[in-house]
Amino acid sequence: MRTLPATVRYLRLAGHLLAGVLTVLLLFPFLDRGERERRLMRWAGRLLDVVGVRVVVGGRPPAVRGGGALIVANHVSWLDIHVIHSLLPARFVSKAEVRDWPVIGWLADKAGGTLFLERTRKSDAKRMNEVMAGQLRDGDCLALFPEGTTTDGHGLKPFYATLFQPAVAAATPVWPVVIRYRRRDGSPCAAAAYCDDISLAASLRRIVREPGIVAEIEFLPVIAARGLSRKGLAAAAEAAIRAALASDGRGSRPGTPARLPGGSR
């Protein structure tokens, strides 16, 4: 596969971001929810294409219609959100600082319906839990990163159990998800990691200069929340993801990107 020069990728990315902004401003007010979700999924898939990331999927993604679902994943990169969005119309729970990111933060708010948590205010956690539980009861698909921060992708930080309270309150199933980034030869790709105080601009430079990145996303067996405490649910999800990371994908067979109803690819 021929790799595009970094300059060309930057230009295509700028055009793609502009198209996203114009779509949200000019079209979203006139579209129903289903069409907005489909356009968001296509946009996320296209963004990954533009920066040279190919997505492969293992396991079975959840059915997102007819019942709520909570997706919980390890967190390696800002790309994680777009990898999941390219497959599922999930609403993310994110730190409030993301809302201030140029263009991407605005799109996350206006197009993705992201729920922003003020981590410095303890009272905001209670508000967020109530909002999330209500949306899960209404059948929404929500997604979050329970480590609360990013890693280099090789390990896993302890999960914050409080983030699982909405799933307990709404008796909503939890889907653990593992995300890995590799080079074309199958070796781990450090360029995708967004950690160690690297800026968003520097992270983007590393990604677009990489000859090609493969994002592997593996959907693990669902965990039923009914009968579990938030600590028990967090421990079960953390153990499942930790074991999958330790196996390094040897137990799964990633394939082509999933094509869900109304999918993006």
N, C-alpha and C positions, 0 to 999 in steps of 0.2 A: 504494500500500500504506500503510495506516495505521500510524504509529509509536507504540508504547506509551510512556507516560511512564517516565522513569528509575526512579521509585520502584516502579512495578509490576514493572519488570525485576529490580530488586534483590530484591523479595519472591519472584518466581518463581525466581530464581537460588538463593536460600536454600533454598527448598523442594526444588529439584532436587539441590542438594548433599546435603541431608539424605536424600533418597531414595537417592542413590548410596551413602552411608555405610550405611544400613540394608540395602540389597541386598547389599553386600559382607559385612556382619557376619552376616546371617541366611540368605541364600540361597547365596552363593558356595561355602560348604563342601559343599553338596549337589549342585552342578552340575558337569558334565563340562567339559573345556577348551573345546570348541566352543561350548557354550551361554554360558559366561563371556565368550568373545570376542564373540559376537553381542550380548550385553547391554551390553558395554563400547562397542561401536560405536554402538548405539542411544543410549546415554547421552551419548556425545560429540556425536552429531548433535543431540540435544535441547538440550544445553548451548549450542551455537552458535545454535540457534533462540532460546533464551531471551535471549541477550545481543544479538540482532539481527544475526547474521552469516549470510549465505547463501553456500553453497559451489557453485561451478561448476567443472567439470573439463574439462581438455584432455588429449589423448594417451590412451594405453592403460595403465591400472594393471597391475602385475604379477600373474600368477597366484600366489597364496600357498600353494597346496597342491601337494605333490609335489616340492618343492625349496626350498632356502633362497633368500632375497633380501635384499639390503641396500639400503635407501632412504636416499639422502643429499640433503639439501635446504638451500637458503639459509634463514637464520633471522631472522625479523622480529619475532615476537611469541610470547607464551606460548600464543596461539591456534593456532599452527602445529601443536602436538601434537594438539589436538582436531580440527583440519581433517583431518590424516592418519588419526587414529583413527576418524573418522566413515566412512572409506572402506576401511580395511585393519586387520586385527588385528595390528598391528606392536608389537613391544616396543622401547621407546626406550632409548637410552643417554644419560644425563643427568648433569650435575654433581651432586655429593652434596648441595649446598645446597638443591636443590629438595625433597628429602625433608623438610625442616624447614618448608616452606610450609604454612600452616594449611589443613587439609582436603584441598586439592588435592595436596599432597605425600604425604599418607597414602593417598589414592586412587591416585596414580601408583604407589605401592609395592605396595599390597595388591590393587588391581584390575587395573592395567596391567602389572604385572610388570616395571617399569622397572629397568634395570641402572644402578646409581649408581657413578660414578667419582670417587674422591678425587683431585682434580687436584693437590693439594699434595704427594702422595706418589708419587714416580716409580715405586716398586715396584708401585703399584696399576695402572698402565697395562699392565704385563705380565700381571697377573692378569686384567684385563678383556679383553685380547686373546684369552687362552686360553678364557675363558668364551664370548665372542662366537663364536669360531671353532667351538667345540663345538656351539653352538646353530644356527649356520648349516649345519653338516654334518647336523644332525638335521632340517633342513627348516624352521626358524623364519624368520619375517620380522622383521628388525631395522631400526631407523631411527635416524639420528643427524644432527646438524648439524655438519659438519666445519669450519665457521668457528670454533667454540668460543665464540661470543658472538652477540649480536643486532646488527642494523644497522637503518637507517631504511627499508630495502627498495629503495633506489635503486642501491646498489652491492654489492660482494661482497668480503669479506676473504679472504686466502689460506687454503687448506685445510690442516689438519694431516694430513700423510701417514700418521702412525702409526695414525690411526683406521681406515685402509683395510687394515691388515695382516691382520685376521681374514678379510676377503673373499679376499685373496690365498692365505692358508693353507687356506681351505676351497674355493677355486676357485669362489666364489659370484658370480653376476652382480650388477652394481650398477645401480640405477635412479636417475639424477639427476632431481630434482624442483625445480620453480620455484614459489614461493608469492608471490603479489602481493595487496595489499589495495587496494580501490577504493571510492569512493563510488558511489551509485546512478547518477550521471551519467557514470561511467567515469573520473573523475579520481583520482589517487592519494590514498589515505586515510592521513594521518599519525597519526590517532587510534589505529590498531591497533599501531603500532610500540612495542616495549617495550625502549627503549634509553636511553642518557644518564642512567643512575642513577635513573630513575623508579621509584617503588615499585609493588608489585603492586596495592595499593589505588588509587593514583592512575591507573594504567593501566586498571584496571577501570572507574573513573569516566569516563574519556575514552571508552571503548568503549560503555558503556551510554547515554551522552548523545549519541552519534552517531546521526543519523536512520536510518542503515542502512549496513551494511558488506557488500561482496561480497568473498569470499575466492576468488581464482582459484588453482587448483592445476593445474600442467601437468606431466604425466609425459613425460619426454624418452626418446629411444631408449636401450635397455639397453646397458651396457658389459660385455663379457665380461672377467672378471678373469684368466682363464687366460693365462699367458704374460707378464703385466704385473707389474712391481714395484709396491710400495705407492706410491712416488712417481709412477710412470707412471699408475697408476689414479687417484690423487688429482688429477693434472694434467688427465687426460682428463675427469673429472667436473667439475672446476672450470671448464674451458674451455667445456663444454656449458652449464652453468648461467649462466656469465657472458655467453655469446652470446645465450641466451634472454632474460636480463634486459635486454640492450642492445636487443633487438628490441621490448621492451615488450609482448609478446604479439601483435604484428602478424602473426606467422606461424602462430598457432594459432586455433582457433575453440572457445572454451570452451562447454560445453553445460550440461546439467542434471547434478545429482550422480550419480555412478556408482552402479549397483546391482549390487554384487558378490554372489556366493552368501553368504547369511547376512548381508547388508548391513544398514545402520542406518536407511535412509530409505525 
